[in-house]
Amino acid sequence: MSISNKNYLQGLNSLRFFAAFLVIISHGQLSLIKLNINKGHLFPIFTRGGDGVEFFFVLSGFLITYLLSKEVNKTGTISIREFYLRRVFRIWPLYFLIIIIGLIVLCGLFPTLFHKPYFNFPIWKWLVLYILFLPNLAASLYPMGLLHPLWSIGVEEQFYLFWAPIVKLFKNKMLLAILIFILLSSIWQILLEIKIFQFEERLNGFFVFQKFYAMSIGSFFGYALFHWKKRIQKSFICNKYFQYLLLFAVLIHLFYFVPYANFFLYKFLLAIIFGLIIFNTVSVENTIFKMEKQPLIYLGTISYGLYMYHMIVDYVLRIIFSKFSNVQNPILFSIIYFLLLILMTIIIAGFSFKYFEKYFLKIKDKHTL
């Protein structure tokens, strides 16, 4: 998600692209399985889309809290109005555009192509939830198809609905507020994991996937960047050997089937690793995470569009490729599918950024310090 040049941090855009990339190939792999083309996984990286979303959460918490810290330092307070306006102009236009496209595809094209309705429940129910920025609840209750990725946008918007006021209220004790929130959100996830509450399964899924702990961990590293940058740069955390250790841990996660990878404590540790990588990328000049390179910067700039449009492209490709039967070379077929999915998504996201999102970003930048 693009930010103003006033607050540009090196490597951040490229990291966004890698997170989006994990989500895209994960959904592409699911489509190939549904097409009976690729029934297995060569590497876990093709199943790590959820971790890509979690990386987005950590990164989003990191950036927003860093910017809020800058605002407090500069003005002595936080303008809640300006904060929400920035969120509105960055997130809402594309969010609602995707909802409109989803309505057209699922309510119009799907019944025409397959001679049956997509929704077996009243449309107004999920539409109200999406308008109220509760797509994560809608995705837990109903099959949402190509609109499913919007669940994570709902999680972010719900988090920031109260996060800016909390930071403003505790601006002089921001670190304490962050640590308490990490603790409380983590305890909540653990209680959900051990099923201490007897929630209905779909409602339990809604709570599990809120993942506020990931954003609060990101917030801690954003706070650390602003307040302790020079001190941490001299510590082992920014040492090259430690950076290689972080890289090794991520590669193991992406290319090796790690036991217990879906348990909360593992996810918690992974979120901390993500935070450390982000910190090293944006603050260390000679970091091994050299992300400030084209075209990665551009791909990261349009990463919001990559995330939002890829499911639509995936649906179109799945319909087209379903016409092929008796595939002789599933590996070649899969490679072609992935290439088309990635390239078409980049083209559409780039077009959207240039001719649609940029207009609203210019308005957003007027509300940026």
RODO-2510 file (C-alpha; in nm, 4 decimals, decimal comma):
residues 369
     n   res          X          Y          Z
     1     m     0,0000     0,0000     0,0000
     2     s     0,1586     0,3151    -0,1196
     3     i     0,2492     0,5955     0,1158
     4     s     0,3504     0,9513     0,0686
     5     n     0,7153     1,0240    -0,0142
     6     k     0,7213     1,2336     0,3029
     7     n     0,7199     0,9122     0,5022
     8     y     0,8992     0,6787     0,2637
     9     l     1,0949     0,3937     0,4218
    10     q     1,3453     0,1987     0,2131
    11     g     1,2503    -0,1525     0,1153
    12     l     0,8979    -0,1378     0,2508
    13     n     0,7288    -0,1473    -0,0887
    14     s     0,9306    -0,4512    -0,1945
    15     l     0,8336    -0,6353     0,1218
    16     r     0,4700    -0,5649     0,0403
    17     f     0,5125    -0,7315    -0,2963
    18     f     0,6608    -1,0485    -0,1460
    19     a     0,3663    -1,0706     0,0938
    20     a     0,1197    -1,0275    -0,1948
    21     f     0,3136    -1,2823    -0,4012
    22     l     0,2673    -1,5488    -0,1330
    23     v    -0,1074    -1,4881    -0,1301
    24     i    -0,1361    -1,4984    -0,5105
    25     i     0,0513    -1,8250    -0,5631
    26     s    -0,1319    -1,9837    -0,2698
    27     h    -0,4699    -1,9146    -0,4282
    28     g    -0,3348    -2,0217    -0,7667
    29     q    -0,2311    -2,3543    -0,6161
    30     l    -0,5793    -2,4029    -0,4673
    31     s    -0,7292    -2,3461    -0,8123
    32     l    -0,4966    -2,6031    -0,9692
    33     i    -0,6067    -2,8534    -0,7059
    34     k    -0,9731    -2,7795    -0,7845
    35     l    -0,8924    -2,8325    -1,1528
    36     n    -0,7339    -3,1699    -1,0642
    37     i    -0,4088    -3,0544    -1,2208
    38     n    -0,1762    -3,0322    -0,9247
    39     k    -0,2911    -3,2408    -0,6303
    40     g     0,0255    -3,2102    -0,4266
    41     h     0,2556    -2,9344    -0,3048
    42     l     0,6156    -2,9302    -0,4230
    43     f     0,7067    -2,6825    -0,1501
    44     p     0,5166    -2,5310     0,1437
    45     i     0,5626    -2,1861    -0,0158
    46     f     0,2560    -2,2676    -0,2278
    47     t     0,0480    -2,2952     0,0893
    48     r     0,1813    -1,9905     0,2757
    49     g    -0,0775    -1,7372     0,1608
    50     g    -0,2051    -1,6986     0,5165
    51     d     0,1458    -1,6086     0,6289
    52     g     0,1625    -1,3500     0,3515
    53     v    -0,1501    -1,1892     0,4970
    54     e     0,0013    -1,2067     0,8445
    55     f     0,3122    -1,0339     0,7106
    56     f     0,0827    -0,7590     0,5791
    57     f    -0,0658    -0,7258     0,9282
    58     v     0,2750    -0,6929     1,0934
    59     l     0,3897    -0,4474     0,8285
    60     s     0,0711    -0,2411     0,8546
    61     g     0,0936    -0,2176     1,2347
    62     f     0,4614    -0,1263     1,2011
    63     l     0,4053     0,1570     0,9561
    64     i     0,0966     0,3094     1,1152
    65     t     0,2470     0,3160     1,4644
    66     y     0,5724     0,4609     1,3309
    67     l     0,3752     0,7389     1,1595
    68     l     0,1619     0,7999     1,4687
    69     s     0,4816     0,8276     1,6753
    70     k     0,6114     1,0880     1,4299
    71     e     0,2859     1,2806     1,4555
    72     v     0,2927     1,2824     1,8356
    73     n     0,6551     1,3993     1,8298
    74     k     0,5775     1,6784     1,5817
    75     t     0,2398     1,8040     1,7038
    76     g     0,2114     1,6715     2,0583
    77     t    -0,1089     1,4865     1,9718
    78     i    -0,2844     1,2805     1,7046
    79     s    -0,5564     1,4082     1,4748
    80     i    -0,8079     1,1239     1,4714
    81     r    -0,9976     1,2943     1,1895
    82     e    -0,6894     1,3155     0,9662
    83     f    -0,5933     0,9580     1,0510
    84     y    -0,9307     0,8228     0,9443
    85     l    -0,9371     1,0381     0,6310
    86     r    -0,6035     0,8894     0,5247
    87     r    -0,7432     0,5415     0,5738
    88     v    -1,0624     0,6256     0,3845
    89     f    -0,8865     0,7632     0,0767
    90     r    -0,6337     0,4792     0,0640
    91     i    -0,8526     0,1794     0,1423
    92     w    -1,2173     0,2534     0,0674
    93     p    -1,2217     0,3307    -0,3096
    94     l    -1,0674     0,0026    -0,4228
    95     y    -1,2431    -0,1915    -0,1473
    96     f    -1,5872    -0,0835    -0,2663
    97     l    -1,4907    -0,1201    -0,6328
    98     i    -1,4055    -0,4865    -0,5704
    99     i    -1,7401    -0,5335    -0,3935
   100     i    -1,9207    -0,3934    -0,6985
   101     i    -1,7207    -0,6224    -0,9298
   102     g    -1,8008    -0,9143    -0,7002
   103     l    -2,1720    -0,8362    -0,7168
   104     i    -2,1604    -0,8300    -1,0962
   105     v    -1,9650    -1,1556    -1,1234
   106     l    -2,1327    -1,3612    -0,8513
   107     c    -2,4875    -1,2323    -0,8955
   108     g    -2,4820    -1,1845    -1,2732
   109     l    -2,2141    -1,3762    -1,4608
   110     f    -2,1991    -1,6860    -1,2402
   111     p    -2,5715    -1,7751    -1,2740
   112     t    -2,5503    -1,7099    -1,6491
   113     l    -2,2467    -1,9347    -1,6996
   114     f    -2,3381    -2,2171    -1,4629
   115     h    -2,7203    -2,1944    -1,4658
   116     k    -2,7510    -2,1786    -1,0901
   117     p    -2,7277    -1,9015    -0,8282
   118     y    -2,3984    -1,8593    -0,6443
   119     f    -2,5562    -1,7509    -0,3169
   120     n    -2,7866    -1,9845    -0,1252
   121     f    -2,8593    -1,7121     0,1314
   122     p    -3,0013    -1,3576     0,1106
   123     i    -2,7495    -1,1297    -0,0640
   124     w    -2,8330    -0,8343     0,1571
   125     k    -2,6901    -1,0136     0,4624
   126     w    -2,3328    -1,0310     0,3365
   127     l    -2,3632    -0,6954     0,1589
   128     v    -2,4485    -0,5208     0,4867
   129     l    -2,1509    -0,6884     0,6548
   130     y    -1,9180    -0,5733     0,3768
   131     i    -2,0490    -0,2167     0,3874
   132     l    -1,9966    -0,2127     0,7650
   133     f    -1,6382    -0,3361     0,7127
   134     l    -1,7088    -0,6775     0,8581
   135     p    -1,6000    -0,8882     0,5576
   136     n    -1,4136    -1,1195     0,7939
   137     l    -1,7433    -1,2021     0,9634
   138     a    -1,9125    -1,2479     0,6237
   139     a    -1,6318    -1,4813     0,5117
   140     s    -1,6759    -1,6857     0,8301
   141     l    -2,0516    -1,7190     0,7864
   142     y    -2,0891    -1,7549     0,4099
   143     p    -1,8953    -1,8788     0,1038
   144     m    -1,7709    -1,5513    -0,0477
   145     g    -1,5748    -1,6737    -0,3489
   146     l    -1,3655    -1,4039    -0,5156
   147     l    -1,4571    -1,1575    -0,2395
   148     h    -1,2985    -1,3770     0,0273
   149     p    -0,9590    -1,1921     0,0365
   150     l    -1,1357    -0,8789     0,1601
   151     w    -1,1593    -1,0401     0,5050
   152     s    -0,8123    -0,9094     0,5899
   153     i    -0,9103    -0,5526     0,4986
   154     g    -1,1874    -0,5814     0,7544
   155     v    -0,9418    -0,6968     1,0219
   156     e    -0,7138    -0,3983     0,9560
   157     e    -0,9979    -0,1460     0,9563
   158     q    -1,1387    -0,2881     1,2809
   159     f    -0,7953    -0,2674     1,4433
   160     y    -0,7391     0,0948     1,3408
   161     l    -1,0866     0,1944     1,4474
   162     f    -0,9656     0,1809     1,8067
   163     w    -0,5863     0,1855     1,7661
   164     a    -0,5460     0,5554     1,6819
   165     p    -0,7661     0,6630     1,9770
   166     i    -0,5698     0,4310     2,2090
   167     v    -0,2369     0,5754     2,0924
   168     k    -0,3720     0,9284     2,1342
   169     l    -0,5048     0,8549     2,4819
   170     f    -0,1801     0,6888     2,5930
   171     k     0,0627     0,8941     2,3824
   172     n     0,2919     0,9362     2,6822
   173     k     0,2699     0,5662     2,7655
   174     m     0,2506     0,4291     2,4140
   175     l     0,4979     0,1467     2,4734
   176     l     0,3014     0,0244     2,7752
   177     a    -0,0221     0,0315     2,5736
   178     i     0,1414    -0,1683     2,2933
   179     l     0,2822    -0,4326     2,5284
   180     i    -0,0501    -0,4716     2,7101
   181     f    -0,2305    -0,5100     2,3804
   182     i     0,0202    -0,7721     2,2609
   183     l    -0,0363    -0,9621     2,5848
   184     l    -0,4162    -0,9428     2,5796
   185     s    -0,4550    -1,0252     2,2096
   186     s    -0,2139    -1,3188     2,2471
   187     i    -0,3971    -1,4587     2,5494
   188     w    -0,7217    -1,4287     2,3536
   189     q    -0,5747    -1,6293     2,0635
   190     i    -0,4454    -1,8990     2,2986
   191     l    -0,7847    -1,9307     2,4670
   192     l    -0,9474    -1,9652     2,1271
   193     e    -0,6935    -2,2263     2,0199
   194     i    -0,7509    -2,4469     2,3228
   195     k    -1,1268    -2,3952     2,2721
   196     i    -1,1984    -2,2734     2,6209
   197     f    -1,4991    -2,0926     2,4770
   198     q    -1,7804    -2,2922     2,3237
   199     f    -1,8305    -2,0675     2,0230
   200     e    -2,0095    -2,1971     1,7167
   201     e    -1,7438    -2,3100     1,4669
   202     r    -1,7955    -2,0299     1,2147
   203     l    -1,7975    -1,7615     1,4837
   204     n    -1,4812    -1,9121     1,6311
   205     g    -1,3197    -1,8817     1,2878
   206     f    -1,4086    -1,5121     1,2821
   207     f    -1,2274    -1,4538     1,6119
   208     v    -0,9253    -1,6689     1,5237
   209     f    -0,8581    -1,4814     1,2015
   210     q    -0,8723    -1,1344     1,3523
   211     k    -0,5014    -1,1649     1,4379
   212     f    -0,4746    -0,8344     1,6229
   213     y    -0,1628    -0,9728     1,7899
   214     a     0,0256    -0,9548     1,4568
   215     m    -0,0578    -0,5873     1,4100
   216     s     0,0334    -0,5068     1,7701
   217     i     0,3687    -0,6849     1,7272
   218     g     0,4237    -0,4732     1,4165
   219     s     0,3303    -0,1690     1,6252
   220     f     0,6048    -0,2539     1,8737
   221     f     0,8682    -0,2541     1,5995
   222     g     0,7280     0,0704     1,4549
   223     y     0,7588     0,2295     1,7974
   224     a     1,1120     0,0889     1,8313
   225     l     1,2150     0,2314     1,4934
   226     f     1,1116     0,5820     1,5907
   227     h     1,2338     0,5845     1,9514
   228     w     1,5282     0,3438     1,9635
   229     k     1,6594     0,3297     1,6077
   230     k     2,0251     0,4214     1,6753
   231     r     2,0469     0,2105     1,9887
   232     i     1,9069    -0,0989     1,8176
   233     q     2,1265    -0,0480     1,5103
   234     k     2,4270    -0,1050     1,7367
   235     s     2,2805    -0,4219     1,8889
   236     f     2,3001    -0,7848     1,7751
   237     i     1,9505    -0,7506     1,6245
   238     c     2,1016    -0,5577     1,3326
   239     n     2,4124    -0,7739     1,3060
   240     k     2,4605    -0,9422     0,9674
   241     y     2,4898    -1,2866     1,1260
   242     f     2,1559    -1,2321     1,2991
   243     q     2,0068    -1,1170     0,9682
   244     y     2,1248    -1,4374     0,8018
   245     l     1,9614    -1,6310     1,0856
   246     l     1,6322    -1,4499     1,0188
   247     l     1,6602    -1,5243     0,6471
   248     f     1,7340    -1,8901     0,7178
   249     a     1,4294    -1,9152     0,9461
   250     v     1,2015    -1,7708     0,6763
   251     l     1,3435    -1,9984     0,4057
   252     i     1,2924    -2,3038     0,6282
   253     h     0,9336    -2,1946     0,6818
   254     l     0,8736    -2,1468     0,3088
   255     f     1,0437    -2,4616     0,1792
   256     y     1,0133    -2,7162     0,4589
   257     f     0,6990    -2,8629     0,6123
   258     v     0,7516    -2,7476     0,9691
   259     p     0,5485    -2,9356     1,2303
   260     y     0,3029    -2,7282     1,4329
   261     a     0,3226    -2,4405     1,1810
   262     n    -0,0469    -2,3644     1,2364
   263     f    -0,0259    -2,3331     1,6136
   264     f    -0,0472    -1,9888     1,7704
   265     l     0,2922    -1,9878     1,9432
   266     y     0,4568    -2,0672     1,6101
   267     k     0,2592    -1,7883     1,4422
   268     f     0,3557    -1,5523     1,7241
   269     l     0,7251    -1,6295     1,6727
   270     l     0,6837    -1,5898     1,2971
   271     a     0,5264    -1,2460     1,3467
   272     i     0,8281    -1,1417     1,5560
   273     i     1,0620    -1,2659     1,2800
   274     f     0,8620    -1,0633     1,0284
   275     g     0,8943    -0,7571     1,2516
   276     l     1,2705    -0,8033     1,2837
   277     i     1,3078    -0,8387     0,9064
   278     i     1,1048    -0,5219     0,8485
   279     f     1,3121    -0,3319     1,1044
   280     n     1,6405    -0,4471     0,9483
   281     t     1,5174    -0,3707     0,5972
   282     v     1,4135    -0,0111     0,6619
   283     s     1,6747     0,0995     0,9161
   284     v     2,0062    -0,0747     0,8413
   285     e     2,2092     0,0717     0,5563
   286     n     2,4185    -0,2391     0,4830
   287     t     2,1413    -0,4906     0,5485
   288     i     2,1366    -0,8232     0,3644
   289     f     1,7687    -0,7529     0,2920
   290     k     1,8460    -0,5222     0,0011
   291     m     1,4942    -0,4569    -0,1233
   292     e     1,5286    -0,1069    -0,2650
   293     k     1,5383    -0,2194    -0,6263
   294     q     1,3233    -0,1764    -0,9325
   295     p     1,0919    -0,3363    -1,0372
   296     l     1,0267    -0,4574    -0,6805
   297     i     0,9564    -0,1004    -0,5681
   298     y     0,6913    -0,0614    -0,8377
   299     l     0,5363    -0,4012    -0,7647
   300     g     0,5182    -0,3081    -0,3980
   301     t     0,3604     0,0254    -0,4857
   302     i     0,0729    -0,1551    -0,6584
   303     s     0,0598    -0,4372    -0,4017
   304     y    -0,2806    -0,3320    -0,2659
   305     g    -0,4198    -0,3806    -0,6151
   306     l    -0,2303    -0,7086    -0,6566
   307     y    -0,3950    -0,8388    -0,3433
   308     m    -0,7422    -0,7101    -0,4283
   309     y    -0,7587    -0,8093    -0,7972
   310     h    -0,5773    -1,1431    -0,8016
   311     m    -0,8808    -1,3477    -0,6973
   312     i    -1,0855    -1,2080    -0,9852
   313     v    -0,8097    -1,3026    -1,2296
   314     d    -0,7840    -1,6449    -1,0661
   315     y    -1,1567    -1,7056    -1,1120
   316     v    -1,1418    -1,6110    -1,4811
   317     l    -0,8401    -1,8362    -1,5409
   318     r    -1,0008    -2,1241    -1,3558
   319     i    -1,3100    -2,1017    -1,5780
   320     i    -1,0951    -2,0894    -1,8932
   321     f    -0,8597    -2,3692    -1,7881
   322     s    -1,1508    -2,5900    -1,6791
   323     k    -1,2213    -2,6381    -2,0506
   324     f    -0,8984    -2,8344    -2,0847
   325     s    -0,9211    -3,2052    -2,0121
   326     n    -0,6683    -3,4880    -2,0108
   327     v    -0,3720    -3,2599    -1,9420
   328     q    -0,0590    -3,4471    -2,0512
   329     n     0,1964    -3,2262    -1,8782
   330     p     0,0590    -3,0985    -1,5453
   331     i     0,3870    -2,9269    -1,4510
   332     l     0,3926    -2,7167    -1,7704
   333     f     0,0196    -2,6519    -1,7307
   334     s     0,0771    -2,5301    -1,3734
   335     i     0,3669    -2,3035    -1,4757
   336     i     0,1540    -2,1437    -1,7477
   337     y    -0,1315    -2,0948    -1,5014
   338     f     0,0920    -1,9262    -1,2430
   339     l     0,2583    -1,7029    -1,5026
   340     l    -0,0751    -1,5888    -1,6443
   341     l    -0,2163    -1,5317    -1,2965
   342     i     0,0794    -1,3181    -1,1884
   343     l     0,1211    -1,1227    -1,5136
   344     m    -0,2487    -1,0491    -1,5630
   345     t    -0,2838    -0,9390    -1,2005
   346     i     0,0167    -0,7060    -1,2344
   347     i    -0,1270    -0,5510    -1,5518
   348     i    -0,4701    -0,4918    -1,3964
   349     a    -0,3280    -0,3641    -1,0660
   350     g    -0,0923    -0,1288    -1,2514
   351     f    -0,3783     0,0080    -1,4616
   352     s    -0,5944     0,0490    -1,1503
   353     f    -0,3179     0,2282    -0,9626
   354     k    -0,2493     0,4729    -1,2439
   355     y    -0,6043     0,5540    -1,3490
   356     f    -0,8090     0,4962    -1,0330
   357     e    -0,6177     0,4761    -0,7046
   358     k    -0,3771     0,7637    -0,7746
   359     y    -0,6624     1,0125    -0,7781
   360     f    -0,7551     0,9236    -0,4204
   361     l    -0,3909     0,8975    -0,3109
   362     k    -0,3388     1,2618    -0,4076
   363     i    -0,6256     1,3558    -0,1775
   364     k    -0,4834     1,1302     0,0944
   365     d    -0,1434     1,2997     0,0703
   366     k    -0,3034     1,6345     0,1538
   367     h    -0,3868     1,4878     0,4935
   368     t    -0,0351     1,3478     0,5502
   369     l     0,2171     1,5238     0,7749
***
